[in-house]
């Protein structure tokens, strides 16, 4: 199965060794999303870089210019990392078509105690993948969950 170092490449090599052509499917996208969360939590430049192709584009929102290239994406992720233990995320593929996928999930941020919810975001990712199983285009939309009138989320 996929290793922690590069689960995307491991899965791609495993399937090719079995004679399977590169096809985007739910398992591949789910593995990529799990690797995305792992990279976020570890802030490992290698884990982040393993997610994206050399010339990938990364759109943090629909209105800003994208980051261009793996090096720029990794640098951006490392600029202001979240405090370890104060966040988590879970994302699942909902649509797969050709080399594209749509994923939905949530990102949760906690107070320093690691358990008291501070904020929750609903995320939508539009993803395009290359032959090596790495993301070539990442587009993100996110909406913050409103607080209820009693101040809870």
VEXVOVO-392751 format. One record per residue (C-alpha): residue number from 0; chain; x, y, z negated. Coordinates in nm, 3 decimals, always signed. Each point is the difference from the previous one (the first is absolute). Last residue first. Layout:
BEGIN
@nr = NUM&kette = A&east = X&north = Y&up = Z
...
END
This chain:
BEGIN
@nr = 152&kette = A&east = -2.050&north = +2.685&up = -1.595
@nr = 151&kette = A&east = -0.085&north = +0.140&up = -0.341
@nr = 150&kette = A&east = -0.044&north = +0.369&up = -0.084
@nr = 149&kette = A&east = -0.358&north = -0.026&up = -0.128
@nr = 148&kette = A&east = -0.126&north = +0.166&up = +0.318
@nr = 147&kette = A&east = +0.155&north = -0.274&up = +0.209
@nr = 146&kette = A&east = +0.338&north = +0.056&up = +0.156
@nr = 145&kette = A&east = +0.012&north = -0.014&up = +0.377
@nr = 144&kette = A&east = +0.194&north = -0.281&up = +0.168
@nr = 143&kette = A&east = +0.273&north = +0.160&up = +0.206
@nr = 142&kette = A&east = -0.021&north = -0.059&up = +0.373
@nr = 141&kette = A&east = +0.284&north = -0.129&up = +0.212
@nr = 140&kette = A&east = +0.073&north = -0.021&up = +0.371
@nr = 139&kette = A&east = +0.321&north = -0.154&up = +0.128
@nr = 138&kette = A&east = +0.148&north = -0.060&up = +0.342
@nr = 137&kette = A&east = +0.290&north = -0.241&up = +0.049
@nr = 136&kette = A&east = +0.152&north = -0.071&up = +0.342
@nr = 135&kette = A&east = +0.273&north = -0.250&up = +0.091
@nr = 134&kette = A&east = -0.062&north = -0.236&up = -0.292
@nr = 133&kette = A&east = +0.230&north = -0.301&up = -0.001
@nr = 132&kette = A&east = -0.113&north = -0.341&up = +0.114
@nr = 131&kette = A&east = +0.299&north = -0.045&up = +0.233
@nr = 130&kette = A&east = -0.222&north = +0.042&up = +0.307
@nr = 129&kette = A&east = -0.121&north = +0.344&up = -0.107
@nr = 128&kette = A&east = -0.287&north = +0.093&up = -0.228
@nr = 127&kette = A&east = -0.254&north = +0.281&up = -0.003
@nr = 126&kette = A&east = -0.172&north = +0.101&up = -0.323
@nr = 125&kette = A&east = -0.295&north = +0.221&up = -0.090
@nr = 124&kette = A&east = -0.012&north = +0.019&up = -0.379
@nr = 123&kette = A&east = -0.305&north = +0.101&up = -0.205
@nr = 122&kette = A&east = +0.050&north = +0.075&up = -0.366
@nr = 121&kette = A&east = -0.238&north = +0.054&up = -0.290
@nr = 120&kette = A&east = +0.181&north = +0.192&up = -0.273
@nr = 119&kette = A&east = -0.019&north = -0.040&up = -0.377
@nr = 118&kette = A&east = +0.126&north = +0.240&up = -0.263
@nr = 117&kette = A&east = +0.119&north = +0.000&up = -0.362
@nr = 116&kette = A&east = -0.106&north = -0.346&up = -0.115
@nr = 115&kette = A&east = +0.127&north = -0.084&up = -0.347
@nr = 114&kette = A&east = +0.200&north = -0.325&up = +0.023
@nr = 113&kette = A&east = +0.364&north = +0.084&up = +0.078
@nr = 112&kette = A&east = +0.054&north = +0.191&up = -0.325
@nr = 111&kette = A&east = +0.153&north = +0.281&up = +0.210
@nr = 110&kette = A&east = -0.345&north = +0.078&up = +0.144
@nr = 109&kette = A&east = -0.114&north = -0.211&up = +0.294
@nr = 108&kette = A&east = -0.027&north = +0.037&up = +0.376
@nr = 107&kette = A&east = -0.211&north = -0.228&up = +0.214
@nr = 106&kette = A&east = +0.026&north = -0.047&up = +0.374
@nr = 105&kette = A&east = -0.293&north = -0.160&up = +0.172
@nr = 104&kette = A&east = -0.069&north = -0.211&up = +0.300
@nr = 103&kette = A&east = -0.085&north = -0.001&up = +0.365
@nr = 102&kette = A&east = +0.194&north = -0.132&up = +0.298
@nr = 101&kette = A&east = -0.044&north = +0.053&up = +0.373
@nr = 100&kette = A&east = +0.215&north = -0.201&up = +0.235
@nr = 99&kette = A&east = +0.154&north = +0.047&up = +0.342
@nr = 98&kette = A&east = +0.212&north = -0.225&up = +0.224
@nr = 97&kette = A&east = -0.304&north = -0.166&up = +0.160
@nr = 96&kette = A&east = -0.303&north = +0.081&up = -0.215
@nr = 95&kette = A&east = -0.005&north = -0.067&up = -0.373
@nr = 94&kette = A&east = -0.267&north = +0.149&up = -0.227
@nr = 93&kette = A&east = -0.042&north = -0.014&up = -0.380
@nr = 92&kette = A&east = +0.354&north = -0.064&up = -0.121
@nr = 91&kette = A&east = +0.031&north = +0.020&up = -0.375
@nr = 90&kette = A&east = +0.169&north = +0.248&up = -0.234
@nr = 89&kette = A&east = +0.085&north = -0.010&up = -0.370
@nr = 88&kette = A&east = +0.189&north = +0.270&up = -0.181
@nr = 87&kette = A&east = +0.166&north = +0.069&up = -0.329
@nr = 86&kette = A&east = +0.132&north = +0.298&up = -0.191
@nr = 85&kette = A&east = +0.154&north = +0.114&up = -0.327
@nr = 84&kette = A&east = +0.232&north = -0.294&up = -0.064
@nr = 83&kette = A&east = +0.297&north = +0.160&up = +0.174
@nr = 82&kette = A&east = -0.024&north = +0.382&up = +0.026
@nr = 81&kette = A&east = -0.095&north = +0.093&up = +0.355
@nr = 80&kette = A&east = +0.283&north = +0.071&up = +0.242
@nr = 79&kette = A&east = +0.058&north = +0.356&up = +0.118
@nr = 78&kette = A&east = +0.249&north = -0.003&up = +0.288
@nr = 77&kette = A&east = +0.033&north = -0.381&up = +0.032
@nr = 76&kette = A&east = -0.306&north = -0.052&up = +0.221
@nr = 75&kette = A&east = +0.109&north = +0.289&up = +0.223
@nr = 74&kette = A&east = +0.352&north = -0.138&up = +0.043
@nr = 73&kette = A&east = -0.139&north = -0.342&up = +0.100
@nr = 72&kette = A&east = -0.231&north = +0.158&up = +0.257
@nr = 71&kette = A&east = +0.275&north = +0.222&up = +0.141
@nr = 70&kette = A&east = +0.236&north = -0.298&up = +0.045
@nr = 69&kette = A&east = -0.274&north = -0.213&up = +0.157
@nr = 68&kette = A&east = -0.072&north = +0.254&up = +0.272
@nr = 67&kette = A&east = -0.229&north = +0.298&up = +0.044
@nr = 66&kette = A&east = -0.197&north = +0.149&up = -0.287
@nr = 65&kette = A&east = -0.327&north = +0.122&up = +0.135
@nr = 64&kette = A&east = -0.108&north = +0.362&up = +0.046
@nr = 63&kette = A&east = -0.282&north = +0.085&up = -0.235
@nr = 62&kette = A&east = -0.374&north = +0.004&up = +0.069
@nr = 61&kette = A&east = -0.115&north = -0.364&up = -0.009
@nr = 60&kette = A&east = +0.176&north = -0.079&up = -0.328
@nr = 59&kette = A&east = +0.320&north = -0.168&up = -0.116
@nr = 58&kette = A&east = +0.076&north = -0.089&up = +0.364
@nr = 57&kette = A&east = +0.293&north = -0.238&up = +0.042
@nr = 56&kette = A&east = +0.160&north = -0.061&up = +0.339
@nr = 55&kette = A&east = +0.223&north = -0.301&up = +0.057
@nr = 54&kette = A&east = +0.320&north = +0.021&up = +0.206
@nr = 53&kette = A&east = +0.210&north = -0.259&up = -0.188
@nr = 52&kette = A&east = -0.302&north = -0.217&up = -0.077
@nr = 51&kette = A&east = -0.153&north = +0.021&up = -0.346
@nr = 50&kette = A&east = -0.063&north = -0.228&up = -0.296
@nr = 49&kette = A&east = +0.360&north = -0.115&up = -0.045
@nr = 48&kette = A&east = +0.101&north = +0.363&up = -0.062
@nr = 47&kette = A&east = -0.210&north = +0.018&up = -0.315
@nr = 46&kette = A&east = +0.141&north = -0.327&up = -0.136
@nr = 45&kette = A&east = +0.356&north = +0.107&up = +0.086
@nr = 44&kette = A&east = -0.041&north = +0.346&up = -0.156
@nr = 43&kette = A&east = -0.132&north = -0.168&up = -0.316
@nr = 42&kette = A&east = -0.248&north = +0.226&up = -0.178
@nr = 41&kette = A&east = -0.107&north = -0.314&up = -0.190
@nr = 40&kette = A&east = -0.371&north = +0.075&up = -0.038
@nr = 39&kette = A&east = -0.047&north = +0.156&up = +0.343
@nr = 38&kette = A&east = +0.199&north = -0.276&up = +0.171
@nr = 37&kette = A&east = -0.209&north = -0.267&up = -0.176
@nr = 36&kette = A&east = -0.322&north = +0.180&up = +0.098
@nr = 35&kette = A&east = +0.113&north = +0.010&up = +0.366
@nr = 34&kette = A&east = +0.111&north = -0.365&up = -0.019
@nr = 33&kette = A&east = -0.354&north = -0.092&up = -0.108
@nr = 32&kette = A&east = -0.135&north = +0.205&up = +0.293
@nr = 31&kette = A&east = +0.235&north = -0.178&up = +0.242
@nr = 30&kette = A&east = -0.104&north = -0.340&up = -0.134
@nr = 29&kette = A&east = -0.369&north = +0.098&up = +0.039
@nr = 28&kette = A&east = +0.070&north = +0.112&up = +0.358
@nr = 27&kette = A&east = +0.171&north = -0.327&up = +0.086
@nr = 26&kette = A&east = -0.269&north = -0.211&up = -0.167
@nr = 25&kette = A&east = -0.283&north = +0.192&up = +0.170
@nr = 24&kette = A&east = +0.142&north = -0.048&up = +0.347
@nr = 23&kette = A&east = +0.245&north = +0.166&up = +0.236
@nr = 22&kette = A&east = +0.139&north = -0.251&up = +0.240
@nr = 21&kette = A&east = +0.365&north = -0.071&up = +0.069
@nr = 20&kette = A&east = -0.005&north = -0.335&up = +0.179
@nr = 19&kette = A&east = +0.003&north = -0.313&up = -0.215
@nr = 18&kette = A&east = +0.273&north = -0.253&up = +0.077
@nr = 17&kette = A&east = +0.039&north = -0.111&up = -0.361
@nr = 16&kette = A&east = +0.332&north = +0.183&up = -0.015
@nr = 15&kette = A&east = -0.183&north = +0.309&up = +0.131
@nr = 14&kette = A&east = -0.243&north = -0.018&up = -0.293
@nr = 13&kette = A&east = +0.278&north = -0.025&up = -0.257
@nr = 12&kette = A&east = +0.202&north = +0.277&up = +0.168
@nr = 11&kette = A&east = -0.294&north = +0.243&up = -0.010
@nr = 10&kette = A&east = -0.083&north = -0.093&up = -0.359
@nr = 9&kette = A&east = +0.362&north = +0.052&up = -0.107
@nr = 8&kette = A&east = +0.020&north = +0.332&up = +0.190
@nr = 7&kette = A&east = -0.307&north = +0.136&up = -0.176
@nr = 6&kette = A&east = +0.093&north = -0.144&up = -0.340
@nr = 5&kette = A&east = +0.338&north = +0.178&up = -0.001
@nr = 4&kette = A&east = +0.179&north = -0.014&up = -0.333
@nr = 3&kette = A&east = -0.281&north = -0.146&up = -0.212
@nr = 2&kette = A&east = +0.004&north = -0.321&up = +0.206
@nr = 1&kette = A&east = -0.279&north = -0.121&up = +0.227
@nr = 0&kette = A&east = -0.104&north = -0.366&up = -0.014
END
